[in-house]
């Protein structure tokens, strides 16, 4: 999954194990370098899929369920973003 922060400063891309943060102005030019990586393995999601950034800076993460008896996951995380000009 991927998303942009509400203020337009960050683009985030997630895998099953981490979320990578990129400066949006660099990302759109194709000159993106990962600025920050947030590990999400502690969530133990069967299959992590989506990510969004809320207005308050919280990161919202969703994952698919494993089967009928294993529902999907929803988690909220907060991380301090590095400064970016």
C-alpha angles and dihedrals in degrees: 000000000000140000144167126236116253091246091054095237099110140045116197128198123186136204127183090275109032148009117233121208122210131181104254095220090057094040095058092051092053092246096108123156121182108253099182138005124206117199114224100176091108088070089068091210116181087224120353111211121154137048134182135172116226125215090258092055096257116142115228117205129190131185138187120255122249096231142322092301094043110065124202121272134244123189138169122211133181123208132171110245120221115244116268126184 
